[in-house]
Amino acid sequence: MTSYASPDSLGSAPAGRVRALRLAVWAVVVLLLTGNGVRCVRHGWYEPPEAGDPAKHTRKDRGTDFTAYYSAGELARQGRNIYDFRESSTPFRPYIYPPMFAIFPMLPLALLPHNLALAVFYVLNAGLLVLTCVLLMRLFWPRGAADGGFWRSPEAGLLVALLVCGRFLDENLKLGQANLIILFLVALGLYLLARARPLSGGLAVALATVYKLTPGLFGLYLLWSRRGWAMVGGALGLALFLGAIPSAVLGVHENAAYLQAFAEKHTRRMAPASDEEDDDDETVAKDDPARANEIVIGWGDAARNRRDRGEGVSFTGTFKKLAVEARTKDDPPLAEAQAQERAEKARIAKLAAYAASALLLALTVVLTWPRWAGTGALPAALSWGLVAVTALLIAPLTRKAHLATVLIPTFALAALLLRSNLGGPRARKAAWAGLLALGATATLTSQGVIGDAAATWCSEHGALTWAMLAFYAATAVALWSFRGRAQVQALDSPAPAEPAASPQAAPLA
């Protein structure tokens, strides 16, 4: 076996210096998370309105997304309707997820005052982010793989991953969202599958799916990749986390009513409807006496989710933004002909988004179908990454904060590049290009860097969506370059080998 030179042009650094650099990376991560915690808790600080204050304070004036979670946890603790957020002590943000998240972790957190619970929630998310990175580092750097200098170490991969995904992670922490919990569960599922514990891996995927619907695509991946025991674990997890556990805490009838309301809400969101329709269940319930006693999931403010409004970085949001101009409530009303033309453009954009979603999903199935694509930690992680990117792009609404799960394929590509286990120059160039495209677009299109006007223009033209597609292509090339049983087995080997001229014909080690 031919040895491969270290990426460090100066050769292998002394062990003491390498150890110091690796510790320095972790010290910087801890300091950044600690300092950012103060900023994020201040951003989500909740101050109730003063007595007699008119109801001018909207959901945007009070707290963050965590405030919605807190209201659900508080109502669950009190044995009341978890979706009736206006009856909670923080009545400004609606809770729109299934009951399980309101039970755990929010019910225990709701025993604390809101702002203290917010700080604990930040610590929980930061801790899970660190644990996720540790799991991926152990998975992608087997013992001995870091030999050869700092730039072969897992901490170097951590730096690359955080540089690329830092903005997505920061959005989660600042907005008090649950996506880092989803990231941890999805990474844990991958780790357990790679460690031959498919039943537990399926349970982790099921819990992530119960918290948010988007990870459900990983469950379908378990189906088409023919992972029987993982599917059993997923089915068992759905039974536990959708039915048994919430029913034990909330009551069987209450949990069933909540699940029915949740299903109806999201079925209506996906169903064809008039583009002028306001998707505000609270308003509908108040205007219809027959529905007055139903459990409904409201969005808070009327006209917030108009069907013709393009939002987010998914195909649906980007195609709509390209098709129709953004409008605000202060804009003058459109003439009837203009409104009809706008509605038709939005309808065509939605159909185009559905077609693009179907094509991307079909391509993902084709790429991840072979057995070798799920054999070994790194091929499985690349397949996992293709599924993650697909889920984000085909979801009805995906925001920057939801892109946290991209950390997994980013880590995998960094490991392959730094360990020199990525076969062929084409795959290596594609990997660097994909990482650069995603990281640069996420960072350089922010308002703080290029200003509000330029950032808005980039958002309206789907810059981050196209960067995600470029990253998808790089991940697909990396996965396909390792087809073949001998190459797949070599990926978990700690000792790298010189790249072969023809990756299809020769193993990597």
C-alpha positions in Angstrom: 0.0 0.0 0.0 1.4 3.4 -1.0 1.5 6.0 1.6 -0.1 9.4 0.9 1.5 12.7 2.0 -0.1 14.7 4.7 -2.2 17.7 3.6 0.1 19.7 5.9 2.8 21.0 3.5 5.2 21.1 6.4 4.8 17.4 7.2 3.5 15.9 10.4 3.5 18.4 13.2 4.9 17.4 16.7 2.3 15.5 18.7 2.3 18.2 21.4 1.5 21.0 19.0 -1.2 19.0 17.3 -2.8 18.2 20.6 -2.7 21.9 21.6 -4.3 23.0 18.3 -7.1 20.4 18.7 -7.8 21.6 22.3 -7.7 25.2 21.0 -10.5 24.5 18.5 -12.7 23.1 21.3 -11.9 26.1 23.5 -12.9 28.5 20.8 -16.2 26.5 20.2 -17.0 26.6 23.9 -16.3 30.4 24.2 -18.4 31.1 21.1 -21.3 29.1 22.4 -21.1 30.8 25.8 -20.9 34.3 24.4 -23.6 33.6 21.9 -25.8 32.3 24.7 -26.0 35.8 26.2 -27.0 37.3 22.9 -29.6 34.6 22.1 -31.2 34.7 25.5 -31.5 38.5 25.3 -33.0 38.2 21.8 -35.7 35.8 23.1 -36.4 37.6 26.4 -40.1 37.8 27.2 -41.7 40.8 28.8 -45.4 40.6 29.4 -47.4 43.8 28.5 -48.2 46.1 31.3 -51.7 46.1 32.8 -54.2 48.0 30.6 -51.8 47.9 27.7 -53.9 47.6 24.5 -53.6 44.4 22.4 -51.2 46.1 20.0 -48.4 43.6 20.8 -48.3 41.0 18.1 -46.3 37.7 18.1 -43.3 39.5 16.6 -43.0 41.8 19.6 -42.8 39.0 22.3 -40.2 36.3 22.6 -39.1 33.9 19.9 -40.2 30.5 18.6 -39.3 29.2 22.0 -42.2 31.2 23.4 -44.6 29.1 21.4 -43.1 25.9 22.7 -43.2 27.3 26.2 -47.0 28.0 25.9 -47.6 24.4 24.8 -45.6 23.0 27.7 -47.4 25.2 30.2 -50.8 24.3 28.9 -49.9 20.6 28.9 -48.7 20.9 32.5 -52.1 22.4 33.4 -54.1 19.8 31.5 -55.4 22.3 29.0 -55.5 22.5 25.2 -51.9 22.8 24.1 -52.9 24.7 20.9 -54.9 27.3 22.7 -51.8 29.5 23.1 -53.8 32.7 23.8 -54.8 31.2 27.1 -51.2 30.7 28.2 -49.0 33.1 30.1 -47.2 33.9 26.9 -50.2 34.5 24.5 -48.4 35.8 21.4 -47.0 32.8 19.5 -49.0 29.7 18.3 -47.7 26.2 18.8 -48.1 24.2 15.6 -46.3 20.9 16.2 -47.6 17.5 17.4 -48.2 16.9 21.1 -44.9 15.0 21.9 -42.7 18.1 21.8 -45.0 19.9 24.2 -44.6 16.9 26.6 -40.9 16.5 26.3 -38.8 18.6 26.6 -41.3 21.5 27.1 -43.5 20.3 29.9 -40.5 20.0 32.4 -39.1 23.3 31.1 -42.5 25.0 31.7 -42.1 24.4 35.4 -39.6 27.3 35.2 -40.3 30.9 34.4 -40.1 31.7 30.7 -36.8 33.4 30.6 -35.0 30.9 32.9 -36.5 28.1 30.7 -35.2 29.9 27.6 -31.6 29.9 29.1 -31.9 26.2 29.9 -33.2 25.5 26.4 -30.2 27.3 24.9 -27.9 25.2 27.1 -29.7 22.1 25.9 -29.4 23.0 22.3 -25.7 24.0 22.6 -25.0 20.7 24.4 -26.8 18.7 21.8 -24.8 20.5 19.0 -21.5 19.6 20.7 -22.7 16.0 21.2 -23.7 15.8 17.6 -20.2 16.9 16.5 -18.6 14.3 18.8 -20.8 11.6 17.3 -19.9 12.5 13.8 -16.2 12.9 14.6 -16.1 9.4 16.1 -18.0 8.0 13.1 -15.9 9.6 10.4 -12.5 9.4 12.1 -11.8 5.9 13.3 -8.9 5.3 15.6 -5.7 6.2 13.9 -7.3 8.3 11.1 -6.1 11.6 12.7 -2.4 10.6 12.5 -0.4 12.8 10.2 -1.0 16.3 11.6 -3.7 18.7 12.6 -5.2 18.9 9.1 -6.1 15.2 9.3 -7.7 15.6 12.7 -11.5 15.6 13.4 -11.1 19.1 14.8 -10.1 20.3 11.4 -13.2 18.8 10.0 -15.2 20.5 12.8 -13.8 23.8 11.7 -14.8 23.2 8.1 -18.3 22.1 9.1 -18.8 25.1 11.4 -17.6 27.6 8.8 -20.0 26.2 6.2 -23.0 25.7 8.5 -22.4 28.4 11.1 -25.2 30.7 9.9 -27.8 27.9 10.0 -26.8 26.9 13.5 -26.8 30.5 14.7 -30.3 31.1 13.3 -31.5 28.1 15.4 -30.0 29.4 18.6 -31.0 33.0 18.1 -34.6 32.2 17.2 -35.0 29.5 19.9 -36.0 26.8 17.4 -35.9 23.0 17.8 -33.8 22.2 14.7 -30.7 21.4 16.7 -32.7 18.7 18.6 -33.8 17.3 15.2 -30.2 17.4 14.0 -29.0 15.5 17.1 -31.7 12.8 16.6 -31.0 12.4 12.9 -27.2 12.2 13.6 -27.9 9.7 16.4 -30.0 7.6 14.0 -27.1 7.5 11.5 -24.6 6.7 14.2 -26.7 3.8 15.5 -27.3 2.4 12.0 -23.5 2.6 11.3 -22.9 0.8 14.6 -25.2 -2.1 13.6 -28.0 -1.0 16.0 -30.8 -0.5 13.5 -33.7 -0.8 15.9 -32.4 2.1 18.1 -31.6 4.1 15.0 -35.2 3.7 13.8 -36.4 4.9 17.1 -34.3 8.0 16.9 -35.6 8.8 13.4 -39.2 8.3 14.6 -38.7 10.8 17.5 -37.3 13.4 15.1 -40.3 12.8 12.7 -42.8 13.2 15.6 -41.2 16.5 16.6 -41.3 17.8 12.9 -42.6 16.2 9.8 -39.6 16.8 7.5 -37.4 14.0 9.0 -40.1 11.5 7.9 -38.3 11.3 4.6 -35.5 9.4 6.5 -38.1 6.9 7.4 -38.9 6.4 3.7 -35.2 6.1 3.1 -35.1 3.2 5.5 -37.8 1.6 3.3 -36.2 1.9 -0.1 -32.8 1.1 1.3 -34.3 -2.1 2.7 -33.4 -1.7 6.4 -35.9 -4.0 7.9 -35.0 -3.7 11.6 -34.7 0.0 11.4 -38.2 0.2 9.9 -39.4 -1.9 12.8 -37.8 0.6 15.2 -39.4 3.5 13.3 -42.8 1.9 13.5 -42.4 1.2 17.2 -41.2 4.7 17.8 -44.2 6.3 16.0 -46.5 4.1 18.1 -44.7 5.3 21.3 -44.2 9.0 20.5 -47.4 9.7 18.7 -49.7 7.5 20.7 -48.7 5.8 24.0 -46.6 8.5 25.7 -48.7 11.6 24.8 -51.9 9.6 25.7 -50.4 8.7 29.1 -49.7 12.3 29.9 -52.5 14.2 28.1 -55.2 11.5 28.0 -56.2 9.2 25.2 -59.2 11.3 23.9 -57.2 14.6 24.2 -54.2 13.2 22.3 -56.4 11.8 19.6 -58.1 15.2 19.2 -54.8 17.0 19.0 -53.5 14.6 16.3 -56.6 15.0 14.3 -56.4 18.8 14.5 -52.7 18.6 13.5 -53.5 16.3 10.5 -56.3 18.5 9.3 -54.2 21.6 9.5 -51.4 20.3 7.4 -53.7 18.5 5.0 -55.4 21.9 4.3 -52.0 23.5 3.8 -51.1 20.9 1.2 -54.4 20.8 -0.6 -55.1 23.1 -3.6 -56.9 26.2 -2.6 -57.7 29.7 -3.7 -54.7 31.9 -3.8 -56.6 34.6 -2.1 -57.5 32.4 0.9 -56.1 33.3 4.3 -55.0 30.1 6.0 -55.9 31.3 9.5 -57.7 28.5 11.4 -58.5 30.8 14.4 -60.4 33.2 12.2 -62.3 30.3 10.6 -63.2 28.9 14.0 -64.5 32.2 15.3 -66.6 32.9 12.2 -68.1 29.4 12.1 -70.2 28.5 15.2 -70.2 24.9 14.3 -66.5 24.8 14.7 -66.3 26.9 17.9 -65.6 24.0 20.2 -63.1 22.3 17.9 -59.4 22.1 18.6 -57.7 24.2 15.9 -54.2 25.2 15.2 -54.0 28.9 14.5 -51.2 30.9 13.1 -51.9 34.0 15.1 -52.4 36.9 12.7 -54.9 36.9 9.8 -53.4 36.9 6.3 -50.0 35.8 7.6 -49.9 32.7 5.4 -51.4 33.8 2.2 -51.1 31.0 -0.4 -49.5 33.2 -3.0 -46.6 34.4 -0.9 -43.2 32.8 -1.5 -41.2 32.2 1.6 -38.1 30.2 2.5 -35.5 28.4 0.5 -37.4 25.3 -0.6 -38.5 24.9 -4.2 -42.0 26.1 -3.3 -40.8 29.3 -1.7 -38.2 30.1 -4.3 -40.3 29.4 -7.4 -43.1 31.6 -6.0 -40.7 34.4 -5.2 -39.4 34.2 -8.8 -42.9 34.1 -10.2 -44.6 36.9 -8.3 -43.4 40.1 -6.7 -43.5 40.5 -2.9 -46.3 42.5 -1.4 -47.0 44.0 2.0 -50.2 44.9 3.8 -49.4 48.5 3.1 -49.4 48.1 -0.7 -52.6 49.2 -2.5 -55.0 46.5 -3.5 -54.6 44.9 -7.0 -57.2 45.3 -9.7 -59.2 42.1 -10.3 -57.3 41.3 -13.5 -53.9 41.8 -11.8 -55.0 39.7 -8.9 -56.1 36.9 -11.2 -52.8 37.1 -13.2 -50.8 37.0 -10.0 -52.8 34.0 -8.7 -52.2 32.1 -12.0 -48.5 32.8 -11.8 -48.4 31.5 -8.3 -50.3 28.4 -9.3 -47.9 27.6 -12.1 -44.9 28.2 -9.8 -46.4 25.8 -7.3 -46.8 23.1 -10.0 -43.2 23.7 -11.2 -42.0 23.3 -7.6 -43.9 20.0 -7.3 -42.4 18.7 -10.5 -38.9 19.7 -9.4 -39.5 18.0 -6.0 -40.6 14.8 -7.7 -37.5 14.8 -9.9 -35.1 15.4 -7.0 -36.8 12.7 -4.9 -36.5 10.2 -7.7 -32.9 11.0 -8.2 -32.2 10.6 -4.5 -33.8 7.2 -4.5 -31.7 6.1 -7.5 -28.5 7.3 -6.0 -29.1 5.8 -2.6 -30.8 2.6 -3.6 -27.7 0.3 -4.1 -26.5 -1.7 -1.1 -23.0 -0.2 -1.2 -24.4 3.3 -0.8 -25.5 2.4 2.8 -22.5 0.2 3.7 -19.8 1.9 5.8 -20.0 5.0 7.8 -19.1 7.6 5.2 -21.1 6.2 2.2 -24.1 6.0 4.6 -23.5 9.5 5.8 -23.4 10.8 2.2 -26.7 9.0 1.4 -28.1 10.4 4.6 -27.0 13.8 3.4 -28.7 13.5 0.1 -31.9 12.6 1.9 -31.5 15.6 4.2 -31.0 18.1 1.4 -33.9 16.6 -0.5 -36.2 16.8 2.5 -35.3 20.5 2.9 -35.8 21.4 -0.7 -39.1 19.6 -1.2 -40.7 20.7 2.1 -43.5 23.3 1.7 -41.6 25.8 3.8 -37.9 25.7 4.7 -36.1 28.5 6.3 -32.3 29.0 6.9 -32.6 27.7 10.4 -34.0 24.4 9.1 -30.7 23.8 7.2 -29.0 22.6 10.4 -29.2 18.9 9.2 -26.8 19.9 6.4 -24.1 19.7 9.0 -24.0 15.9 8.6 -23.1 15.7 4.9 -20.8 18.7 5.4 -18.9 16.8 8.1 -18.7 13.7 5.8 -17.3 15.7 2.9 -14.8 17.4 5.2 -13.7 14.0 6.5 -13.2 12.5 3.1 -11.2 15.5 1.9 -9.0 15.8 4.9 -8.4 12.1 5.1 -7.7 11.9 1.4 -10.3 9.2 1.1 -12.3 10.8 -1.7 -11.5 9.0 -4.9 -10.6 10.9 -8.1 -9.8 14.6 -8.8 -13.3 15.3 -10.1 -14.9 14.2 -6.8 -12.5 16.2 -4.8 -13.0 19.4 -6.8 -16.7 18.9 -6.7 -16.6 18.5 -2.9 -14.6 21.7 -2.4 -16.9 23.6 -4.8 -20.0 22.4 -3.1 -18.7 23.3 0.4 -17.6 26.7 -0.8 -20.8 27.4 -2.6 -23.0 26.6 0.4 -20.8 28.3 3.0 -20.1 31.5 0.9 -23.8 31.9 -0.1 -25.0 31.4 3.5 -22.5 33.9 4.9 -22.1 36.5 2.2 -25.8 37.0 1.4 -26.6 38.0 5.0 -27.9 41.5 5.7 -25.0 42.2 8.0 -22.6 41.7 5.2 -24.2 43.1 2.1 -27.0 45.2 3.4 -30.8 44.8 3.4 -31.4 45.6 -0.3 -28.8 43.2 -1.6 -29.7 40.5 0.8 -33.4 40.8 -0.2 -32.4 40.6 -3.9 -30.4 37.4 -3.2 -33.3 35.9 -1.3 -35.9 36.7 -3.9 -33.7 35.1 -6.6 -33.2 31.9 -4.5 -29.4 32.2 -4.0 -29.4 29.7 -1.1 -31.7 27.3 -3.0 -29.3 27.1 -5.9 -26.3 26.7 -3.5 -28.1 23.8 -1.9 -28.5 22.2 -5.3 -24.8 22.7 -5.9 -24.1 21.1 -2.6 -26.4 18.2 -3.4 -24.5 17.6 -6.7 -21.2 17.6 -4.9 -22.5 15.1 -2.3 -23.9 12.9 -5.1 -20.6 12.9 -7.0 -18.7 12.0 -3.8 -21.1 9.1 -3.1 -21.0 7.8 -6.7 -17.2 8.0 -6.8 -17.1 5.2 -4.2 -19.3 2.7 -5.8 -17.9 -0.8 -5.5 -17.5 -3.1 -2.5 -13.7 -2.8 -2.1 -13.9 1.0 -2.1 -16.7 1.1 0.4 -14.8 -1.2 2.8 -11.8 1.1 2.6 -13.7 4.2 3.7 -13.5 3.2 7.4 -9.9 2.3 7.2 -7.7 4.7 9.3 -4.8 4.6 6.8 -5.3 6.6 3.6 -3.9 5.5 0.3 -2.9 7.3 -2.9 -5.9 8.1 -5.1 -6.1 5.7 -8.0 -6.4 7.1 -11.5 -9.6 5.2 -12.1 -11.7 5.1 -8.9 -14.1 2.6 -10.5 -11.3 0.0 -11.0 -9.1 0.3 -8.0 -9.8 0.5 -4.2 -8.6 3.4 -2.1 -6.6 1.4 0.3 
